């Protein structure tokens, strides 16, 4: 029997891309795709999803609020956050809200498909970039220094090389908006003020941003 999947993301291109990626997979059926939390809550009674792939940042009701409501109203649905942002606020907020997983949008198609099946079977799925922080939290350890995701490191390296957002997007086959999100996230993690400081940081620490 196929896993029934609901896609929730306010970016039309992202929803369309995910639908095209997943609907060709055996064992997965996309039952609906919507652009907001309220729309998701409205369609759930009619489409009966097993898994909801939810963006963390959405206008109005964000992903954490949506997962809280899904857990309360439809605890049988396994929610997975699929996001560009790996801040603790989203990570632990999603898990506390009842999410079964937390994946970054640079996950491979194979990782995403495996995560959907694992969550549908009752398992928990976490991106490698955040799993260590969850374990540290459970052990009561002090949080580690912010770690950049592989995609953030790639973007930072290209910023250090003087590339524009458009050039970075073309190089990495992502949108300019996604590049901006990665730059903003990297600045927050590293405590830097702007793109110029990031470029200087990269050029002064080249070993921390090796080419992939």
Order of alpha helices (4+ residues) and beta strands (2+ residues): beta-alpha-beta-alpha-beta-alpha-beta-alpha-beta-alpha-beta-alpha-alpha-alpha-alpha-alpha
